[in-house]
Amino acid sequence: MERWLVTGANGFLGSRLMKFYQEKYEITGAHHGNLDITDEAAAAEFVRAAAPQLVIHCAAISNTGTCQENPGLSEAVNVNGAVNLARACRETGSRLIFMSSDQIYAGNRTMVPAKEENTPELVNVYGLHKRQAEEEIMAILPDSVCLRLPWMYDFPWRGLKSNSNLLGNLLKALIQNRPLTLPVHDYRGITWAMEVVKNIEAAGTLPAGIYNFGSGGTLSTYETARAVLAMVTDGEDRSGLLIPDQERFAEQPRNLLMDTEKIRGCGIEFPDTVEGFRRCFEESPEYMTGMIRQR
């Protein structure tokens, strides 16, 4: 049985990876309680003891606001922690998959989906540190794979960590009958976390490099929310729950859309954002039934 090591094993993505693959691979989970990735010696010892063929590095300070307010913490975890793991993998001969971010593209001044080779201005600390981590990882361990992930969502399943996501915000607004304000000048692919999880296995055999890894699309966050709300309400008109924010990003629309041609060329397909939500709902009928009853 192949051995995997997943960092951030108690986090949003890591916990889902652990659960989904637990019977297929021998998986060691690293989390705050058993590993400080900012400690180079501790990281080296942990990887050495686990002796994994594949390390999937999900651990991060992913809240962009937290990173902006505390860049030192962001650098320690998001850059130095990743570097420590890359060095440890070099010693053990383990392959590394690094979870990067679409926030690298936050400075995109065009409305064209970004390709991996695009280098827009880095406009926030989180994106800056993810880009820096990619560069340092590839220098240390050239066989690594860096996956730039978009905003992800999932239902809040028992025992798995939730995050702040569009699906959760929509369902809360629906159940509590409280309007939700969303920007109309914010464009991004939004991905069901389980689509990422299911494709990680194939990512382990990708040629080394950087990949946009998630759903594409053309809609703004507000437009996506309208489409998803219609699915949840089965056509009932609840559009009054969504308030368009016309001011945020009005001077310069934010475009985090990613071009996924490169990953498709490797045989990995993601549905577009709206189709991804439809698949999520179809595969979680018991959750959807409960949500609809609550409203």
C-alpha positions as CSV (number, residue, x, y, z in Angstrom):
1,M,0.0,0.0,0.0
2,E,1.4,3.4,-1.0
3,R,2.1,5.8,1.9
4,W,0.9,9.3,1.9
5,L,1.5,12.2,4.3
6,V,-1.2,14.9,4.4
7,T,-0.4,18.2,6.2
8,G,-3.3,20.3,7.4
9,A,-5.0,17.0,8.1
10,N,-7.6,18.6,10.3
11,G,-8.3,21.5,7.9
12,F,-11.0,22.0,5.3
13,L,-9.2,20.2,2.4
14,G,-6.9,18.0,4.4
15,S,-9.7,16.4,6.4
16,R,-11.6,15.5,3.2
17,L,-8.5,14.0,1.6
18,M,-7.9,11.9,4.7
19,K,-11.5,10.6,4.8
20,F,-11.8,9.9,1.0
21,Y,-8.5,8.0,0.7
22,Q,-8.2,6.4,4.1
23,E,-8.9,2.9,2.9
24,K,-6.9,3.0,-0.3
25,Y,-3.6,4.4,1.1
26,E,-1.6,4.3,4.3
27,I,-2.0,7.9,5.3
28,T,-0.3,9.9,8.0
29,G,-1.9,13.1,9.0
30,A,0.1,16.1,10.2
31,H,-1.7,18.9,12.0
32,H,-1.2,21.5,14.7
33,G,-1.2,18.9,17.4
34,N,1.6,16.8,16.1
35,L,3.8,18.9,13.9
36,D,5.0,22.5,13.7
37,I,5.9,22.9,10.1
38,T,7.8,26.1,10.8
39,D,10.4,24.0,12.8
40,E,12.7,22.6,10.1
41,A,14.2,19.9,12.3
42,A,10.7,18.7,13.4
43,A,9.4,18.7,9.8
44,A,12.4,16.6,8.7
45,E,12.0,14.1,11.5
46,F,8.2,13.8,10.9
47,V,8.6,13.1,7.2
48,R,11.5,10.7,7.8
49,A,9.4,8.7,10.3
50,A,6.4,8.6,8.0
51,A,8.5,7.7,4.9
52,P,5.8,8.6,2.4
53,Q,6.0,8.2,-1.3
54,L,3.7,11.3,-1.6
55,V,3.4,14.4,0.6
56,I,0.3,16.5,0.0
57,H,0.9,19.9,1.7
58,C,-2.4,21.5,2.6
59,A,-1.4,23.3,5.8
60,A,-1.5,27.1,5.5
61,I,-2.7,30.4,6.9
62,S,-5.4,30.8,4.2
63,N,-7.4,33.7,5.6
64,T,-6.2,36.6,3.3
65,G,-7.2,39.1,6.0
66,T,-5.1,37.4,8.6
67,C,-2.1,37.3,6.3
68,Q,-2.5,40.9,5.4
69,E,-2.6,41.9,9.1
70,N,0.2,39.6,10.2
71,P,2.7,39.1,7.3
72,G,5.3,37.6,9.6
73,L,3.0,34.8,10.5
74,S,2.0,34.3,6.9
75,E,5.7,34.1,5.8
76,A,6.5,31.7,8.6
77,V,3.8,29.2,7.8
78,N,3.0,29.7,4.1
79,V,6.6,30.1,2.9
80,N,9.0,28.8,5.5
81,G,6.8,25.8,6.4
82,A,6.5,24.8,2.8
83,V,10.3,25.2,2.3
84,N,10.9,22.9,5.3
85,L,8.7,20.2,3.9
86,A,10.4,20.5,0.5
87,R,13.8,20.0,2.1
88,A,12.4,17.0,4.1
89,C,11.0,15.5,0.9
90,R,14.3,15.9,-0.8
91,E,16.0,13.9,1.9
92,T,13.4,11.0,1.8
93,G,12.8,11.0,-1.9
94,S,9.1,11.8,-1.5
95,R,7.1,13.6,-4.1
96,L,5.5,16.8,-3.0
97,I,2.1,18.3,-4.1
98,F,1.8,21.9,-2.8
99,M,-1.5,23.6,-2.5
100,S,-1.2,27.1,-3.9
101,S,-3.9,29.7,-4.6
102,D,-5.7,31.7,-7.3
103,Q,-4.9,34.7,-5.2
104,I,-1.7,34.9,-7.1
105,Y,-3.8,36.3,-9.9
106,A,-5.5,39.0,-7.8
107,G,-3.6,41.7,-9.7
108,N,-4.9,40.6,-13.1
109,R,-5.9,43.8,-14.9
110,T,-7.6,42.0,-17.8
111,M,-10.8,40.0,-18.1
112,V,-9.0,37.1,-19.6
113,P,-8.7,33.9,-17.5
114,A,-5.1,33.6,-16.3
115,K,-2.7,31.0,-17.5
116,E,0.0,29.6,-15.3
117,E,2.7,31.6,-17.0
118,N,0.9,34.9,-16.4
119,T,2.7,37.0,-13.8
120,P,0.3,39.8,-12.7
121,E,1.2,42.2,-10.0
122,L,1.0,40.5,-6.6
123,V,-1.4,42.7,-4.6
124,N,-1.9,40.8,-1.4
125,V,0.3,39.1,1.2
126,Y,-1.3,35.7,0.8
127,G,-0.8,35.6,-3.0
128,L,2.8,37.0,-2.6
129,H,3.7,34.2,-0.2
130,K,2.1,31.5,-2.2
131,R,4.0,32.6,-5.2
132,Q,7.2,32.8,-3.2
133,A,6.6,29.3,-1.8
134,E,6.1,27.9,-5.3
135,E,9.4,29.3,-6.5
136,E,11.4,28.1,-3.5
137,I,9.8,24.6,-3.6
138,M,10.6,24.2,-7.3
139,A,14.2,25.3,-6.7
140,I,14.6,22.7,-3.9
141,L,12.6,19.9,-5.4
142,P,12.2,20.3,-9.1
143,D,9.9,17.3,-9.4
144,S,7.2,18.9,-7.3
145,V,3.7,19.8,-8.4
146,C,2.1,23.1,-7.4
147,L,-1.7,23.3,-7.6
148,R,-3.3,26.8,-7.7
149,L,-6.7,26.3,-6.1
150,P,-9.7,28.6,-6.3
151,W,-12.3,29.3,-3.6
152,M,-13.7,26.0,-2.5
153,Y,-17.0,24.9,-0.8
154,D,-18.7,21.9,0.6
155,F,-21.6,21.0,2.9
156,P,-20.6,21.1,6.6
157,W,-20.3,17.4,7.1
158,R,-20.0,16.1,10.7
159,G,-16.4,15.5,11.7
160,L,-15.0,17.5,8.7
161,K,-13.9,21.1,9.1
162,S,-16.0,23.8,7.4
163,N,-14.8,27.1,6.0
164,S,-16.3,30.4,5.0
165,N,-17.7,29.6,1.5
166,L,-20.4,30.7,-0.9
167,L,-22.6,27.6,-0.4
168,G,-22.6,28.0,3.3
169,N,-23.3,31.7,3.1
170,L,-26.2,31.1,0.7
171,L,-27.8,28.4,2.8
172,K,-27.5,30.5,5.9
173,A,-29.2,33.5,4.1
174,L,-31.9,31.2,2.9
175,I,-32.7,29.5,6.3
176,Q,-32.5,32.8,8.3
177,N,-34.2,34.8,5.5
178,R,-31.4,37.4,5.8
179,P,-30.2,39.1,2.6
180,L,-26.6,38.4,1.4
181,T,-24.6,41.1,-0.4
182,L,-22.2,40.0,-3.1
183,P,-20.0,41.9,-5.6
184,V,-20.9,42.1,-9.2
185,H,-17.4,43.1,-10.3
186,D,-15.7,40.0,-8.8
187,Y,-15.1,37.1,-11.2
188,R,-13.8,33.8,-10.1
189,G,-14.1,30.1,-10.5
190,I,-15.6,28.5,-7.4
191,T,-15.0,24.7,-6.9
192,W,-16.6,21.9,-4.9
193,A,-13.8,20.6,-2.6
194,M,-14.6,17.0,-3.5
195,E,-13.7,17.7,-7.1
196,V,-10.3,18.7,-6.0
197,V,-10.1,15.6,-3.6
198,K,-11.1,13.2,-6.4
199,N,-8.5,14.6,-8.7
200,I,-5.6,14.6,-6.3
201,E,-4.7,11.0,-7.0
202,A,-4.1,11.9,-10.7
203,A,-2.2,15.0,-9.7
204,G,0.3,12.8,-8.0
205,T,1.4,11.5,-11.4
206,L,1.5,14.9,-13.2
207,P,4.7,16.2,-14.8
208,A,6.5,18.6,-12.5
209,G,5.2,22.1,-12.6
210,I,2.5,24.6,-11.7
211,Y,-1.2,24.0,-12.6
212,N,-4.4,25.9,-12.3
213,F,-6.5,23.3,-10.5
214,G,-10.3,23.9,-10.3
215,S,-13.4,25.0,-12.0
216,G,-13.5,27.7,-14.6
217,G,-16.4,29.9,-15.8
218,T,-17.3,33.4,-16.8
219,L,-19.7,34.5,-14.1
220,S,-19.3,37.0,-11.3
221,T,-19.7,35.9,-7.7
222,Y,-23.1,37.6,-7.7
223,E,-24.2,35.8,-10.9
224,T,-23.0,32.5,-9.6
225,A,-25.0,32.9,-6.4
226,R,-28.1,33.7,-8.4
227,A,-27.7,30.5,-10.4
228,V,-27.0,28.4,-7.3
229,L,-29.9,29.9,-5.4
230,A,-32.3,28.9,-8.2
231,M,-31.1,25.3,-7.8
232,V,-31.5,25.3,-4.1
233,T,-35.0,26.7,-4.2
234,D,-36.1,24.5,-7.1
235,G,-37.1,27.5,-9.2
236,E,-38.9,29.4,-6.4
237,D,-38.1,33.2,-6.8
238,R,-36.0,34.1,-3.8
239,S,-33.8,36.5,-5.7
240,G,-34.6,39.2,-3.1
241,L,-32.2,37.4,-0.8
242,L,-29.2,38.6,-2.9
243,I,-28.2,42.2,-3.0
244,P,-25.8,43.3,-5.7
245,D,-22.8,45.2,-4.4
246,Q,-22.0,47.6,-7.3
247,E,-19.2,49.5,-5.5
248,R,-16.7,46.8,-4.6
249,F,-14.1,46.4,-7.3
250,A,-16.0,48.9,-9.5
251,E,-12.9,50.9,-10.5
252,Q,-11.0,47.8,-11.4
253,P,-12.9,44.5,-11.6
254,R,-11.2,41.6,-9.8
255,N,-10.6,38.7,-12.1
256,L,-9.4,35.5,-10.4
257,L,-10.7,33.3,-13.3
258,M,-8.1,30.6,-14.2
259,D,-7.5,29.1,-17.6
260,T,-7.5,25.3,-17.1
261,E,-6.2,24.3,-20.6
262,K,-3.0,22.9,-19.1
263,I,-4.6,20.6,-16.6
264,R,-7.1,19.4,-19.2
265,G,-4.3,18.5,-21.5
266,C,-3.1,16.1,-18.8
267,G,-6.5,14.4,-18.7
268,I,-7.9,16.1,-15.6
269,E,-11.2,17.7,-16.0
270,F,-13.2,20.0,-13.7
271,P,-16.8,21.1,-14.4
272,D,-17.4,24.8,-14.7
273,T,-18.5,26.5,-11.5
274,V,-22.3,26.2,-12.0
275,E,-22.1,22.6,-13.1
276,G,-19.9,21.9,-10.1
277,F,-22.6,23.1,-7.7
278,R,-25.2,20.9,-9.6
279,R,-23.0,17.9,-9.1
280,C,-22.5,18.7,-5.4
281,F,-26.2,18.8,-4.9
282,E,-26.9,15.7,-6.9
283,E,-24.4,13.7,-4.8
284,S,-25.7,15.1,-1.5
285,P,-29.5,14.6,-1.7
286,E,-30.0,13.9,2.0
287,Y,-28.3,17.2,2.9
288,M,-30.3,19.2,0.3
289,T,-33.6,17.7,1.6
290,G,-32.7,18.8,5.1
291,M,-31.8,22.3,4.0
292,I,-35.0,22.7,2.0
293,R,-37.1,21.5,5.0
294,Q,-35.4,24.0,7.3
295,R,-36.4,26.9,5.1
